[in-house]
């Protein structure tokens, strides 16, 4: 396969994460016989993205952003006509979670947020929430807007409900959403939000989930998907950043955007092996575990991809 994947960053942490993604994608390309163009673009700390960045993204099969708090991400998502954002807040299958609520109170949630108030964006977000609900067998709740959006929102939720998902959405007002996550963290399920509510809930929910360096946002429903690693905790050096969220985004991009299932599975297995071997950055390391730098983790994962590709392709 020939494909173009654009990598965006706006600071040194973001650049290190983009470099990690580029290394792993290059290893996948060599191991499985693909050719990926991987242009790296720096974005200024401004809400408007430069024309050359927008043009590069519009011509790509997928976009990876180093950090989800980049100011230009809404502009890039708008250029790509993305309709919704998905933030998965379940890391228990990957690490011993360091949730703020404690080891036995892990947040089990997937946030689906419409990124605009357009009726088609609301409908696409609602449809995606119900698809996740059905696939993962998770309950679904929605946070309805007030005012002019209320009627369009109800139509979107009712339209998605008619797709025969196993759950009907329960309604919860915005002031009740965060307290509910605190009380019933393990039973939250899929949270469907309009733009404003999602912007309020997303950062708080990510903090409650813990392990933010493991997570990423997916902007989808448009021309191509955009994936952004969640905000990193403060680190002394950029090369101490946690690459796992970005590399999980790479897996998602390979599987969903490029339809490369075995390549995605290979990267997922390498990530899982690294974590199970105790290769962790400071933000997710347990007290008795050594701390690894980003460079070492990427080298280990690339080595595994090389070995797996040799075995799978040449058998």
SEGU-658675 format. One record per residue (C-alpha): x, z, y. Coordinates in steps of 0.1 Angstrom, whole numbers, plus 5000, padded with zeros to 4 digits. Each point is the difference from the previous one (the first is absolute). Layout:
// SEGU-658675
XZY
...
***
This chain:
// SEGU-658675
500050005000
501049935036
498650255025
500650135035
499750385006
500550135035
501650345006
499350185033
501650315015
500350175033
502650284994
502950084977
497950174974
497749704999
503049774997
501450204971
496749984982
499749635006
503649964987
499050194968
496949784995
502249695006
502550114974
497450074974
498249675006
503349814998
500750174967
496549904987
500749645012
503349984981
498750174969
496849794996
501249675015
498150005034
501149915035
498850235028
500749945037
500250355015
500349985038
500650335017
498450045034
500450285025
496950095021
500350175034
498350345004
497049845016
496449924990
500549635003
502049824974
502349725011
498949644993
502849934976
499050304979
496349905000
500949644991
502350124971
497250234986
497449735003
502149784978
500850264973
498650094966
500350375009
501350235027
501950334995
500350255029
502650274999
497850275015
496250035004
500350145035
501449685015
498149945032
499749634994
498450034966
496449965013
501049685017
501649864969
497050104979
497749835025
502249694999
499649994962
496350075004
500150314978
496650164996
500950344985
502750264993
500450184967
502150324998
500350154965
500550375001
500750074963
503650054990
499650234970
500949724976
503449975017
501250335011
499350375000
498049995032
501050225029
496550015015
499350245028
497150144980
502250114972
501049874966
496650054985
498049865029
501249635000
498149765022
498449734979
498949745026
500249645009
499249925036
498449665009
499849935037
498549705018
502549905026
497549845023
496350035009
499249654991
497249974974
502149814975
502850265002
497550284994
498649814970
503349924985
501250365004
496850134983
500449744972
503650114994
499050374999
497449934973
502449794980
502550295000
497250254991
499049794971
503549924987
501250365003
496850174992
500150205032
497250135021
499549845034
499150155034
499749835033
500350135036
497449815020
500549915037
497550085027
498649775027
500249624998
501949984968
497650214980
497749714990
502849774990
501750284981
496850084980
499649634991
503749994988
499650314978
496749894986
501449654993
503050144981
497750254981
498049704987
503149884982
499150254972
502850255005
499750314978
499650235030
497750005031
501950105031
499350355014
500050035037
502150245019
500450055037
503549985015
500250375010
499350094963
502549764984
503250195004
498450344990
498649834969
503549884991
501350365004
497250144978
499849744973
503449835001
500149904964
496549845001
500049795032
500249654985
499649695022
499550075038
498549705018
500550015038
499349795031
503049955023
499850325021
499350244972
502849854979
502450045028
499150375002
499950074962
503049804988
502950205014
498450344992
499249894964
503649874996
501450345010
497650184976
501149774972
503750085004
502949774990
499449765029
503249814992
498349894968
497149825018
499249685017
497149825018
498649684989
498349785026
498049734982
497049775001
501649745021
502549724999
502650204982
500650364992
502150245021
501650314985
501550295020
501950304987
498550335013
501850195027
503150184988
500850375005
502850065025
503449924984
503550055013
501049644991
498049694993
501649964966
498450334989
496549855004
497749994969
499949634987
497350064974
497049935022
501549675011
500849914964
496550084988
498849765027
502449744986
498350054966
496649955016
501149695019
501549844968
496850074980
497349925026
501549755024
502449814977
498150054967
503350104983
498750274976
503050044978
502450025030
497850275015
499950194968
503749984997
500550155035
497450274992
501850094968
503350035019
498550225026
498450224974
503350034981
501950095031
497550285009
499950134964
503850015000
499850225031
501249755026
498350135031
500550025037
499950335018
496349985009
498949994964
502950184982
499250324982
502150305008
502349964970
500449635002
502949815016
499149785030
500749634999
500549755028
498049695004
502949774991
500650174967
496349994990
499849635009
503149924979
498650184970
496749815003
501749665005
502150074969
496950064979
498349695014
503149794990
500050144964
496249964996
500049655014
502849904976
498050144971
496649865010
501249655011
502749944975
498850234972
***
